[in-house]
Amino acid sequence: MGDLQSAVADYSKSISMDPHNSIAHLNRGQVKRDASDLNGAIEDFNTAIQLDQNNTTAQQCLDLCNIYKEYPELYKRVLEK
């Protein structure tokens, strides 16, 4: 978990230096998702999409997070793998 927290901190620093970097928001969202912070991940994915509407990876990640929120048992199984 410490590595994930460090990664979130690193991406947050990057975002503070360039808040319009959609890739940094996407990457931080992916780390938050992996750390079971689905709400934080969804917020970052939404921001990435707002900054770059062609960011299909962010849209796919957002869709998955919404599915995981609706079906938490599925998310739990994904985390176990």
Secondary structure, DSSP 8 states (H G I E B T S, - for coil): -HHHHHHHHHHHHHHHH-TT-HHHHHHHHHHHHHTT-HHHHHHHHHHHHHH-TT-HHHHHHHHHHHHHHH-HHHHHHHHH-
